[in-house]
C-alpha cells in the first residue's frame, strides 16, 4: 500500500526480515516522516525470490544499469503493457477500498497509506499517536491472502 516512488526506492538495508518490517526513511516519504511497514509472510517469500535475482544488492528493484533503482513510473508502464488501465497509485486505492470492505477502520487504512493523521487537522494529529502497527500487520496479511487468491 506504499506509493510507487517509495516502492521504487526500496533498499535492502531498510528491510528487516527478522522483525518482518520495512523502515522507510523520512527522505523517501512524501510527508518527510519515517514510516514502518509490517511485512506479510507472503511478501517475505516474494522478497526472498527478488533477492535471489538481485545483482547489486542495494535496491530491491534495480535499474537495468544496476547503478540505481527503477523509475517510479515502471509499475504503471507494466500495468499498461498487461492491458490494465490503472496507475500503480491506483492500486493503493484498490487496496484501501478492499480493506474498507473487509471492515478495517479508516484510521488503520490511513496509517497503512501513510496519510496525515487527523485528516490534516494539526491539533487532532498532535493527539493521535498510535501507528496501529499490529492492526496494520493483520490487515496486510489479509491483503496478501486476497492478492494471492486473485493471482
N, C-alpha and C positions, 0 to 999 in steps of 0.2 A: 504494500500500500504506500510505498515511498514514491516520491516524484521521479520522473525519468532522469533528471540531472543528478539526483542523489544516487540512484542506482548505477548510472553510467560511471560515476566517480568512485564507486565502492572499492576499498582497498582491503587486501588480505590482513593487513596489520590491524584493521578495525573489527575483524571478526574474531570472536572468542567462542570456539566450538564447545569447550567445557561448560561455559556459562550459558550457552545457547543464545548468544546475543550479538548484535551488530551495533557498535557505538559509532554513530555518525558524528564527525567533528562539527563544531559550530560553523567553521568556514565553508562547509559543504551544504549547509542548510539554508533554506530560503529566508528564514527569520533570524539567522545568525545565532541560534541556540543549539547546543548539542542535543541529539536525540538517540535514545537507546531502543533498538528494535528487537523484540523477542523472536527467536528463530524457531520455526516449526521443525518437527522431526523430518518431514518431507523435504523441507528446504535444506536441511543439513545433509541429506542424501544427495540432493542436487548439487550442493556446493562441493561435495566430495568428487563428483563427476567433473565439475568445472575445473577443480584443482588439478585433476589428472591430465587435462589437456592444456593447462596454463603453462606458458613458456617463461615469461619474465618474472612472474610471481609477485608483482606489485599490485596490479589491478585485477579484480575478478573478471572484468570484461575488457580484455586487452584490445588495443587498436591493431590493425594489420601490421603496422610498423614496429609494434611491441615497445614503443617508447612512451606510451600513454594509454589512456582509456578510450573506449568507443565514444562516439559522438552521442549526445543526449537525444538526437533525432533518430538514431539507429533502430530503436524499438518501434517507433512509428513507421519507419520505412519497411521493417519486417512485417508488420501488420498489414500494410498496404499490399506488399508482394503476396501475402497469403490471402488477399481478397477481403480482408476485414476492414470495413470502413469506420475506423475509430482511431483515436490517438492513444499513445501509451498513457497519457494523462487521463484519458477516458477510462482506462482500466481501474484507476483509483475510484472513480465514480461508480463503476460496476461493483467493485469490492465493497464500498461503503453502503451502497443500496442493498446488496445481498446480505450484508451483516445486519443492517437495519431490519430487513425482513426476517432474519433469524432471531430477532428480539434483543440484540445488543443495544445498550443505551447509547444515546448520541454522544455523551461525554467520552465514552470508551472509543467510539469510532473516531471522533475528533482527535483524541490522543494518538491513535494509530496513524492518522493522517498528518500529524504534527501541525494541526491548526492552532490558532491562537486560543488560549483558554478564555472562558467567559465571553465568547463571541466577539472578542476585540475590546470589551469593556475593561479598561485598565484597573479600575477599583475591584471589580469581580475577579479578574485574573490574579490580583495580589492575594486574594483569599483562597483561591483554588490551587492547592499544592500537589494533589495526587497525580501520579503519572499513569495510574491504572495498569501498572505493569502486569500483574497476574491476570487481570481481566483481558488485557490485550493479548497475552500469551495464549490463553484459552481460545480467544476469538481467532487468532491467526492459525491455530491448529485446526479449527473448524473450517476456515477459509481454504487451507491446504487440502483438507478432505474433499471439499466441494470441487476444487480445481482438478484434483486427481480423478474424480468421478467423471468430469467433463472431458478429460483428455483421452 
